[in-house]
Amino acid sequence: MKYLLSLCAVLLITVSTVGFALDLQSAKNKGLVGETPSGYLAAPSGTASTEVKALMKDINAKRKAKYTEVAAKVGKSLAIVEQLAGQKAIEKTKPGLYIQQASGHWVKK
């Protein structure tokens, strides 16, 4: 019986923490990540938790793969595609969320 209760407690904790996994929009809303002119995410505070770092790493890797694909398709350099994607991401960022200016300073849009 104690084993069953312990197992149930572990399962409950596991299931409840899965529901709290950080997603991109939540991280942006909390000010943990923001859009940069380079087309990638970064932490406005300069520091990030392991979870936020993992989220940024995953999304930035996917973005880079897509940017590389687009660059090859349109015959432009990766740097140009990254810059254009950065501009577009900043334009699409909702007011109140962080964006990085070309100077490197972070501001709320």
DRENTORVO-542793 format. One record per residue: residue number from 1; residue in one letter; chain; x, y, z of N, C-alpha, C, O in turn. Coordinates in nm, 2 decimals, always signed. Example, Ala and Ser with C-alpha at 12.3 -4.5 7.8 and 13.67 -1.06 7.14 Angstrom:
residues 2
+-----+------+-------+--------+--------+--------+--------+--------+--------+--------+--------+--------+--------+--------+--------+
|  nr | rest | kette |    n.X |    n.Y |    n.Z |   ca.X |   ca.Y |   ca.Z |    c.X |    c.Y |    c.Z |    o.X |    o.Y |    o.Z |
+-----+------+-------+--------+--------+--------+--------+--------+--------+--------+--------+--------+--------+--------+--------+
|   1 |    A |     A |  +1.32 |  -0.57 |  +0.78 |  +1.23 |  -0.45 |  +0.78 |  +1.32 |  -0.33 |  +0.78 |  +1.42 |  -0.33 |  +0.85 |
|   2 |    S |     A |  +1.28 |  -0.22 |  +0.71 |  +1.37 |  -0.11 |  +0.71 |  +1.29 |  +0.00 |  +0.79 |  +1.34 |  +0.11 |  +0.80 |
+-----+------+-------+--------+--------+--------+--------+--------+--------+--------+--------+--------+--------+--------+--------+
***
This chain:
residues 109
+-----+------+-------+--------+--------+--------+--------+--------+--------+--------+--------+--------+--------+--------+--------+
|  nr | rest | kette |    n.X |    n.Y |    n.Z |   ca.X |   ca.Y |   ca.Z |    c.X |    c.Y |    c.Z |    o.X |    o.Y |    o.Z |
+-----+------+-------+--------+--------+--------+--------+--------+--------+--------+--------+--------+--------+--------+--------+
|   1 |    M |     A |  +0.08 |  -0.12 |  +0.00 |  +0.00 |  +0.00 |  +0.00 |  +0.09 |  +0.13 |  +0.00 |  +0.06 |  +0.22 |  -0.07 |
|   2 |    K |     A |  +0.19 |  +0.13 |  +0.08 |  +0.28 |  +0.24 |  +0.09 |  +0.35 |  +0.26 |  -0.05 |  +0.37 |  +0.37 |  -0.10 |
|   3 |    Y |     A |  +0.39 |  +0.15 |  -0.11 |  +0.45 |  +0.15 |  -0.24 |  +0.35 |  +0.22 |  -0.34 |  +0.40 |  +0.30 |  -0.42 |
|   4 |    L |     A |  +0.23 |  +0.18 |  -0.34 |  +0.13 |  +0.23 |  -0.43 |  +0.11 |  +0.38 |  -0.41 |  +0.09 |  +0.46 |  -0.51 |
|   5 |    L |     A |  +0.10 |  +0.42 |  -0.29 |  +0.09 |  +0.56 |  -0.26 |  +0.21 |  +0.64 |  -0.30 |  +0.19 |  +0.75 |  -0.36 |
|   6 |    S |     A |  +0.33 |  +0.59 |  -0.28 |  +0.45 |  +0.65 |  -0.33 |  +0.45 |  +0.67 |  -0.48 |  +0.49 |  +0.77 |  -0.53 |
|   7 |    L |     A |  +0.41 |  +0.56 |  -0.55 |  +0.41 |  +0.56 |  -0.69 |  +0.31 |  +0.66 |  -0.74 |  +0.34 |  +0.74 |  -0.84 |
|   8 |    C |     A |  +0.19 |  +0.67 |  -0.68 |  +0.09 |  +0.77 |  -0.72 |  +0.14 |  +0.91 |  -0.70 |  +0.12 |  +1.00 |  -0.78 |
|   9 |    A |     A |  +0.21 |  +0.93 |  -0.59 |  +0.27 |  +1.07 |  -0.56 |  +0.37 |  +1.11 |  -0.66 |  +0.37 |  +1.22 |  -0.71 |
|  10 |    V |     A |  +0.45 |  +1.01 |  -0.70 |  +0.56 |  +1.04 |  -0.80 |  +0.49 |  +1.07 |  -0.94 |  +0.53 |  +1.16 |  -1.01 |
|  11 |    L |     A |  +0.39 |  +0.99 |  -0.97 |  +0.32 |  +1.01 |  -1.10 |  +0.25 |  +1.15 |  -1.10 |  +0.25 |  +1.22 |  -1.20 |
|  12 |    L |     A |  +0.19 |  +1.18 |  -0.99 |  +0.12 |  +1.31 |  -0.98 |  +0.21 |  +1.43 |  -0.99 |  +0.18 |  +1.52 |  -1.06 |
|  13 |    I |     A |  +0.33 |  +1.42 |  -0.93 |  +0.43 |  +1.52 |  -0.94 |  +0.48 |  +1.53 |  -1.08 |  +0.49 |  +1.64 |  -1.14 |
|  14 |    T |     A |  +0.50 |  +1.42 |  -1.15 |  +0.55 |  +1.42 |  -1.28 |  +0.45 |  +1.48 |  -1.38 |  +0.49 |  +1.56 |  -1.46 |
|  15 |    V |     A |  +0.33 |  +1.44 |  -1.37 |  +0.23 |  +1.49 |  -1.46 |  +0.20 |  +1.64 |  -1.43 |  +0.19 |  +1.71 |  -1.53 |
|  16 |    S |     A |  +0.21 |  +1.68 |  -1.31 |  +0.18 |  +1.82 |  -1.28 |  +0.29 |  +1.91 |  -1.33 |  +0.27 |  +2.02 |  -1.37 |
|  17 |    T |     A |  +0.42 |  +1.87 |  -1.33 |  +0.53 |  +1.95 |  -1.38 |  +0.53 |  +1.95 |  -1.53 |  +0.58 |  +2.05 |  -1.58 |
|  18 |    V |     A |  +0.48 |  +1.85 |  -1.59 |  +0.48 |  +1.85 |  -1.74 |  +0.39 |  +1.96 |  -1.79 |  +0.41 |  +2.03 |  -1.89 |
|  19 |    G |     A |  +0.28 |  +1.98 |  -1.72 |  +0.18 |  +2.09 |  -1.75 |  +0.24 |  +2.23 |  -1.74 |  +0.19 |  +2.32 |  -1.80 |
|  20 |    F |     A |  +0.35 |  +2.24 |  -1.66 |  +0.41 |  +2.37 |  -1.64 |  +0.53 |  +2.40 |  -1.73 |  +0.60 |  +2.49 |  -1.70 |
|  21 |    A |     A |  +0.55 |  +2.31 |  -1.82 |  +0.67 |  +2.33 |  -1.91 |  +0.66 |  +2.47 |  -1.98 |  +0.55 |  +2.51 |  -2.02 |
|  22 |    L |     A |  +0.77 |  +2.53 |  -1.99 |  +0.78 |  +2.67 |  -2.04 |  +0.77 |  +2.66 |  -2.19 |  +0.84 |  +2.59 |  -2.26 |
|  23 |    D |     A |  +0.68 |  +2.74 |  -2.25 |  +0.68 |  +2.75 |  -2.40 |  +0.72 |  +2.90 |  -2.43 |  +0.74 |  +2.98 |  -2.35 |
|  24 |    L |     A |  +0.74 |  +2.92 |  -2.56 |  +0.79 |  +3.04 |  -2.61 |  +0.71 |  +3.16 |  -2.57 |  +0.76 |  +3.26 |  -2.52 |
|  25 |    Q |     A |  +0.58 |  +3.15 |  -2.59 |  +0.49 |  +3.27 |  -2.56 |  +0.49 |  +3.30 |  -2.41 |  +0.50 |  +3.42 |  -2.37 |
|  26 |    S |     A |  +0.49 |  +3.20 |  -2.33 |  +0.50 |  +3.22 |  -2.18 |  +0.63 |  +3.29 |  -2.14 |  +0.63 |  +3.38 |  -2.06 |
|  27 |    A |     A |  +0.74 |  +3.24 |  -2.20 |  +0.87 |  +3.30 |  -2.18 |  +0.88 |  +3.44 |  -2.22 |  +0.93 |  +3.53 |  -2.15 |
|  28 |    K |     A |  +0.82 |  +3.47 |  -2.33 |  +0.81 |  +3.61 |  -2.38 |  +0.73 |  +3.70 |  -2.28 |  +0.77 |  +3.81 |  -2.25 |
|  29 |    N |     A |  +0.61 |  +3.65 |  -2.25 |  +0.52 |  +3.72 |  -2.16 |  +0.58 |  +3.75 |  -2.02 |  +0.55 |  +3.85 |  -1.96 |
|  30 |    K |     A |  +0.67 |  +3.66 |  -1.98 |  +0.73 |  +3.67 |  -1.85 |  +0.86 |  +3.76 |  -1.86 |  +0.92 |  +3.79 |  -1.76 |
|  31 |    G |     A |  +0.90 |  +3.80 |  -1.98 |  +1.02 |  +3.88 |  -2.00 |  +1.15 |  +3.80 |  -1.99 |  +1.25 |  +3.86 |  -1.97 |
|  32 |    L |     A |  +1.14 |  +3.67 |  -2.01 |  +1.25 |  +3.59 |  -2.00 |  +1.33 |  +3.58 |  -2.13 |  +1.45 |  +3.55 |  -2.12 |
|  33 |    V |     A |  +1.26 |  +3.60 |  -2.24 |  +1.33 |  +3.60 |  -2.37 |  +1.27 |  +3.71 |  -2.45 |  +1.16 |  +3.76 |  -2.43 |
|  34 |    G |     A |  +1.35 |  +3.75 |  -2.55 |  +1.31 |  +3.86 |  -2.64 |  +1.37 |  +3.83 |  -2.78 |  +1.46 |  +3.75 |  -2.80 |
|  35 |    E |     A |  +1.32 |  +3.91 |  -2.88 |  +1.36 |  +3.90 |  -3.01 |  +1.48 |  +3.99 |  -3.04 |  +1.49 |  +4.10 |  -2.98 |
|  36 |    T |     A |  +1.58 |  +3.94 |  -3.12 |  +1.70 |  +4.02 |  -3.15 |  +1.70 |  +4.06 |  -3.30 |  +1.63 |  +3.99 |  -3.38 |
|  37 |    P |     A |  +1.77 |  +4.16 |  -3.34 |  +1.79 |  +4.19 |  -3.48 |  +1.85 |  +4.08 |  -3.56 |  +1.84 |  +4.08 |  -3.68 |
|  38 |    S |     A |  +1.92 |  +3.99 |  -3.49 |  +1.99 |  +3.88 |  -3.57 |  +1.89 |  +3.77 |  -3.60 |  +1.94 |  +3.67 |  -3.66 |
|  39 |    G |     A |  +1.77 |  +3.78 |  -3.56 |  +1.67 |  +3.67 |  -3.59 |  +1.66 |  +3.56 |  -3.49 |  +1.59 |  +3.46 |  -3.51 |
|  40 |    Y |     A |  +1.73 |  +3.58 |  -3.38 |  +1.73 |  +3.47 |  -3.27 |  +1.68 |  +3.53 |  -3.14 |  +1.66 |  +3.65 |  -3.12 |
|  41 |    L |     A |  +1.65 |  +3.44 |  -3.05 |  +1.61 |  +3.47 |  -2.92 |  +1.73 |  +3.49 |  -2.83 |  +1.83 |  +3.43 |  -2.85 |
|  42 |    A |     A |  +1.71 |  +3.58 |  -2.73 |  +1.81 |  +3.60 |  -2.62 |  +1.74 |  +3.64 |  -2.50 |  +1.62 |  +3.67 |  -2.50 |
|  43 |    A |     A |  +1.81 |  +3.63 |  -2.39 |  +1.76 |  +3.67 |  -2.26 |  +1.79 |  +3.82 |  -2.23 |  +1.90 |  +3.86 |  -2.22 |
|  44 |    P |     A |  +1.68 |  +3.90 |  -2.22 |  +1.70 |  +4.04 |  -2.19 |  +1.78 |  +4.07 |  -2.07 |  +1.86 |  +4.17 |  -2.06 |
|  45 |    S |     A |  +1.77 |  +3.99 |  -1.97 |  +1.85 |  +4.01 |  -1.84 |  +1.99 |  +3.97 |  -1.85 |  +2.07 |  +4.00 |  -1.77 |
|  46 |    G |     A |  +2.03 |  +3.90 |  -1.96 |  +2.16 |  +3.85 |  -1.98 |  +2.19 |  +3.72 |  -1.91 |  +2.29 |  +3.65 |  -1.94 |
|  47 |    T |     A |  +2.10 |  +3.68 |  -1.82 |  +2.11 |  +3.54 |  -1.76 |  +1.98 |  +3.47 |  -1.78 |  +1.87 |  +3.53 |  -1.80 |
|  48 |    A |     A |  +1.98 |  +3.34 |  -1.77 |  +1.86 |  +3.26 |  -1.79 |  +1.87 |  +3.13 |  -1.71 |  +1.98 |  +3.08 |  -1.69 |
|  49 |    S |     A |  +1.76 |  +3.08 |  -1.67 |  +1.76 |  +2.95 |  -1.61 |  +1.79 |  +2.84 |  -1.71 |  +1.79 |  +2.86 |  -1.83 |
|  50 |    T |     A |  +1.82 |  +2.72 |  -1.66 |  +1.85 |  +2.61 |  -1.74 |  +1.73 |  +2.58 |  -1.84 |  +1.75 |  +2.55 |  -1.96 |
|  51 |    E |     A |  +1.61 |  +2.59 |  -1.79 |  +1.49 |  +2.57 |  -1.87 |  +1.48 |  +2.67 |  -1.98 |  +1.45 |  +2.64 |  -2.10 |
|  52 |    V |     A |  +1.50 |  +2.80 |  -1.95 |  +1.49 |  +2.90 |  -2.05 |  +1.61 |  +2.89 |  -2.15 |  +1.59 |  +2.91 |  -2.27 |
|  53 |    K |     A |  +1.73 |  +2.85 |  -2.11 |  +1.84 |  +2.83 |  -2.20 |  +1.81 |  +2.72 |  -2.30 |  +1.84 |  +2.73 |  -2.42 |
|  54 |    A |     A |  +1.75 |  +2.61 |  -2.24 |  +1.71 |  +2.50 |  -2.33 |  +1.61 |  +2.54 |  -2.43 |  +1.62 |  +2.50 |  -2.55 |
|  55 |    L |     A |  +1.51 |  +2.61 |  -2.39 |  +1.41 |  +2.66 |  -2.48 |  +1.47 |  +2.75 |  -2.59 |  +1.44 |  +2.73 |  -2.71 |
|  56 |    M |     A |  +1.55 |  +2.84 |  -2.55 |  +1.62 |  +2.93 |  -2.65 |  +1.70 |  +2.85 |  -2.75 |  +1.70 |  +2.87 |  -2.87 |
|  57 |    K |     A |  +1.78 |  +2.75 |  -2.69 |  +1.87 |  +2.67 |  -2.78 |  +1.79 |  +2.59 |  -2.88 |  +1.83 |  +2.59 |  -3.00 |
|  58 |    D |     A |  +1.68 |  +2.53 |  -2.84 |  +1.60 |  +2.45 |  -2.93 |  +1.53 |  +2.54 |  -3.04 |  +1.54 |  +2.51 |  -3.15 |
|  59 |    I |     A |  +1.47 |  +2.65 |  -3.00 |  +1.41 |  +2.74 |  -3.10 |  +1.51 |  +2.80 |  -3.19 |  +1.49 |  +2.81 |  -3.31 |
|  60 |    N |     A |  +1.62 |  +2.85 |  -3.13 |  +1.73 |  +2.91 |  -3.22 |  +1.79 |  +2.81 |  -3.32 |  +1.82 |  +2.85 |  -3.43 |
|  61 |    A |     A |  +1.80 |  +2.69 |  -3.28 |  +1.85 |  +2.58 |  -3.37 |  +1.75 |  +2.56 |  -3.48 |  +1.79 |  +2.54 |  -3.60 |
|  62 |    K |     A |  +1.62 |  +2.56 |  -3.45 |  +1.52 |  +2.54 |  -3.55 |  +1.52 |  +2.66 |  -3.65 |  +1.50 |  +2.64 |  -3.77 |
|  63 |    R |     A |  +1.53 |  +2.78 |  -3.59 |  +1.53 |  +2.90 |  -3.67 |  +1.65 |  +2.89 |  -3.77 |  +1.64 |  +2.92 |  -3.88 |
|  64 |    K |     A |  +1.77 |  +2.86 |  -3.71 |  +1.89 |  +2.86 |  -3.80 |  +1.87 |  +2.76 |  -3.91 |  +1.91 |  +2.79 |  -4.03 |
|  65 |    A |     A |  +1.82 |  +2.64 |  -3.88 |  +1.80 |  +2.55 |  -3.99 |  +1.70 |  +2.60 |  -4.10 |  +1.73 |  +2.58 |  -4.22 |
|  66 |    K |     A |  +1.60 |  +2.67 |  -4.05 |  +1.50 |  +2.73 |  -4.15 |  +1.57 |  +2.84 |  -4.23 |  +1.55 |  +2.85 |  -4.35 |
|  67 |    Y |     A |  +1.64 |  +2.93 |  -4.16 |  +1.71 |  +3.04 |  -4.23 |  +1.81 |  +2.99 |  -4.33 |  +1.82 |  +3.04 |  -4.44 |
|  68 |    T |     A |  +1.88 |  +2.88 |  -4.30 |  +1.98 |  +2.82 |  -4.39 |  +1.91 |  +2.77 |  -4.51 |  +1.95 |  +2.78 |  -4.62 |
|  69 |    E |     A |  +1.79 |  +2.70 |  -4.49 |  +1.71 |  +2.65 |  -4.60 |  +1.67 |  +2.76 |  -4.69 |  +1.68 |  +2.75 |  -4.81 |
|  70 |    V |     A |  +1.61 |  +2.87 |  -4.63 |  +1.56 |  +2.98 |  -4.71 |  +1.68 |  +3.05 |  -4.78 |  +1.66 |  +3.08 |  -4.90 |
|  71 |    A |     A |  +1.79 |  +3.07 |  -4.72 |  +1.91 |  +3.13 |  -4.78 |  +1.95 |  +3.05 |  -4.91 |  +1.98 |  +3.11 |  -5.01 |
|  72 |    A |     A |  +1.95 |  +2.92 |  -4.90 |  +1.99 |  +2.84 |  -5.01 |  +1.89 |  +2.85 |  -5.12 |  +1.92 |  +2.86 |  -5.24 |
|  73 |    K |     A |  +1.76 |  +2.85 |  -5.09 |  +1.65 |  +2.86 |  -5.18 |  +1.65 |  +2.99 |  -5.26 |  +1.62 |  +2.99 |  -5.38 |
|  74 |    V |     A |  +1.68 |  +3.10 |  -5.19 |  +1.67 |  +3.23 |  -5.26 |  +1.80 |  +3.28 |  -5.31 |  +1.81 |  +3.39 |  -5.37 |
|  75 |    G |     A |  +1.91 |  +3.21 |  -5.28 |  +2.04 |  +3.25 |  -5.32 |  +2.10 |  +3.37 |  -5.25 |  +2.18 |  +3.45 |  -5.31 |
|  76 |    K |     A |  +2.06 |  +3.38 |  -5.12 |  +2.12 |  +3.49 |  -5.04 |  +2.20 |  +3.44 |  -4.93 |  +2.20 |  +3.32 |  -4.90 |
|  77 |    S |     A |  +2.28 |  +3.52 |  -4.87 |  +2.36 |  +3.47 |  -4.76 |  +2.28 |  +3.45 |  -4.63 |  +2.17 |  +3.51 |  -4.62 |
|  78 |    L |     A |  +2.33 |  +3.36 |  -4.55 |  +2.26 |  +3.33 |  -4.42 |  +2.24 |  +3.46 |  -4.34 |  +2.14 |  +3.48 |  -4.28 |
|  79 |    A |     A |  +2.35 |  +3.54 |  -4.34 |  +2.34 |  +3.67 |  -4.26 |  +2.23 |  +3.76 |  -4.30 |  +2.17 |  +3.82 |  -4.22 |
|  80 |    I |     A |  +2.20 |  +3.77 |  -4.43 |  +2.10 |  +3.85 |  -4.48 |  +1.96 |  +3.80 |  -4.44 |  +1.87 |  +3.87 |  -4.40 |
|  81 |    V |     A |  +1.95 |  +3.67 |  -4.45 |  +1.82 |  +3.60 |  -4.41 |  +1.80 |  +3.62 |  -4.26 |  +1.68 |  +3.65 |  -4.22 |
|  82 |    E |     A |  +1.90 |  +3.60 |  -4.18 |  +1.89 |  +3.62 |  -4.04 |  +1.84 |  +3.77 |  -4.01 |  +1.76 |  +3.79 |  -3.92 |
|  83 |    Q |     A |  +1.91 |  +3.86 |  -4.07 |  +1.87 |  +4.00 |  -4.05 |  +1.73 |  +4.03 |  -4.09 |  +1.66 |  +4.10 |  -4.01 |
|  84 |    L |     A |  +1.69 |  +3.98 |  -4.20 |  +1.55 |  +4.01 |  -4.24 |  +1.45 |  +3.94 |  -4.15 |  +1.34 |  +3.99 |  -4.12 |
|  85 |    A |     A |  +1.48 |  +3.82 |  -4.11 |  +1.40 |  +3.75 |  -4.01 |  +1.39 |  +3.82 |  -3.88 |  +1.28 |  +3.83 |  -3.82 |
|  86 |    G |     A |  +1.50 |  +3.87 |  -3.84 |  +1.50 |  +3.95 |  -3.71 |  +1.42 |  +4.07 |  -3.72 |  +1.34 |  +4.10 |  -3.63 |
|  87 |    Q |     A |  +1.42 |  +4.15 |  -3.83 |  +1.34 |  +4.26 |  -3.85 |  +1.19 |  +4.22 |  -3.84 |  +1.11 |  +4.29 |  -3.78 |
|  88 |    K |     A |  +1.16 |  +4.12 |  -3.91 |  +1.02 |  +4.07 |  -3.92 |  +0.97 |  +4.03 |  -3.78 |  +0.86 |  +4.06 |  -3.74 |
|  89 |    A |     A |  +1.05 |  +3.95 |  -3.71 |  +1.02 |  +3.91 |  -3.57 |  +0.99 |  +4.03 |  -3.48 |  +0.90 |  +4.03 |  -3.40 |
|  90 |    I |     A |  +1.08 |  +4.13 |  -3.49 |  +1.06 |  +4.25 |  -3.41 |  +0.94 |  +4.32 |  -3.44 |  +0.87 |  +4.37 |  -3.35 |
|  91 |    E |     A |  +0.91 |  +4.33 |  -3.57 |  +0.79 |  +4.40 |  -3.62 |  +0.66 |  +4.33 |  -3.56 |  +0.56 |  +4.39 |  -3.53 |
|  92 |    K |     A |  +0.67 |  +4.19 |  -3.56 |  +0.55 |  +4.12 |  -3.52 |  +0.54 |  +4.10 |  -3.36 |  +0.44 |  +4.06 |  -3.31 |
|  93 |    T |     A |  +0.64 |  +4.15 |  -3.29 |  +0.64 |  +4.14 |  -3.15 |  +0.53 |  +4.23 |  -3.09 |  +0.51 |  +4.34 |  -3.13 |
|  94 |    K |     A |  +0.45 |  +4.17 |  -3.00 |  +0.34 |  +4.25 |  -2.94 |  +0.39 |  +4.35 |  -2.84 |  +0.50 |  +4.33 |  -2.78 |
|  95 |    P |     A |  +0.32 |  +4.46 |  -2.83 |  +0.36 |  +4.57 |  -2.73 |  +0.37 |  +4.51 |  -2.59 |  +0.30 |  +4.42 |  -2.55 |
|  96 |    G |     A |  +0.47 |  +4.56 |  -2.52 |  +0.50 |  +4.51 |  -2.38 |  +0.60 |  +4.40 |  -2.37 |  +0.64 |  +4.37 |  -2.26 |
|  97 |    L |     A |  +0.64 |  +4.34 |  -2.49 |  +0.73 |  +4.23 |  -2.49 |  +0.87 |  +4.29 |  -2.53 |  +0.88 |  +4.40 |  -2.59 |
|  98 |    Y |     A |  +0.98 |  +4.22 |  -2.49 |  +1.11 |  +4.27 |  -2.51 |  +1.16 |  +4.25 |  -2.65 |  +1.14 |  +4.14 |  -2.71 |
|  99 |    I |     A |  +1.23 |  +4.35 |  -2.70 |  +1.30 |  +4.34 |  -2.82 |  +1.44 |  +4.41 |  -2.80 |  +1.46 |  +4.49 |  -2.71 |
| 100 |    Q |     A |  +1.54 |  +4.36 |  -2.88 |  +1.67 |  +4.42 |  -2.86 |  +1.69 |  +4.52 |  -2.98 |  +1.67 |  +4.49 |  -3.09 |
| 101 |    Q |     A |  +1.74 |  +4.64 |  -2.94 |  +1.77 |  +4.73 |  -3.05 |  +1.90 |  +4.70 |  -3.11 |  +1.98 |  +4.62 |  -3.06 |
| 102 |    A |     A |  +1.93 |  +4.76 |  -3.23 |  +2.05 |  +4.74 |  -3.30 |  +2.17 |  +4.77 |  -3.21 |  +2.28 |  +4.72 |  -3.23 |
| 103 |    S |     A |  +2.15 |  +4.87 |  -3.12 |  +2.26 |  +4.91 |  -3.03 |  +2.29 |  +4.80 |  -2.92 |  +2.39 |  +4.81 |  -2.85 |
| 104 |    G |     A |  +2.20 |  +4.70 |  -2.91 |  +2.22 |  +4.60 |  -2.81 |  +2.14 |  +4.62 |  -2.69 |  +2.13 |  +4.53 |  -2.60 |
| 105 |    H |     A |  +2.08 |  +4.73 |  -2.67 |  +1.99 |  +4.76 |  -2.55 |  +1.86 |  +4.69 |  -2.57 |  +1.80 |  +4.69 |  -2.68 |
| 106 |    W |     A |  +1.80 |  +4.65 |  -2.46 |  +1.67 |  +4.58 |  -2.45 |  +1.57 |  +4.69 |  -2.41 |  +1.59 |  +4.76 |  -2.32 |
| 107 |    V |     A |  +1.46 |  +4.68 |  -2.48 |  +1.34 |  +4.77 |  -2.45 |  +1.21 |  +4.69 |  -2.47 |  +1.21 |  +4.59 |  -2.54 |
| 108 |    K |     A |  +1.11 |  +4.74 |  -2.39 |  +0.98 |  +4.68 |  -2.42 |  +0.92 |  +4.75 |  -2.53 |  +0.92 |  +4.88 |  -2.54 |
| 109 |    K |     A |  +0.86 |  +4.68 |  -2.62 |  +0.80 |  +4.74 |  -2.74 |  +0.68 |  +4.81 |  -2.71 |  +0.61 |  +4.87 |  -2.79 |
+-----+------+-------+--------+--------+--------+--------+--------+--------+--------+--------+--------+--------+--------+--------+
***
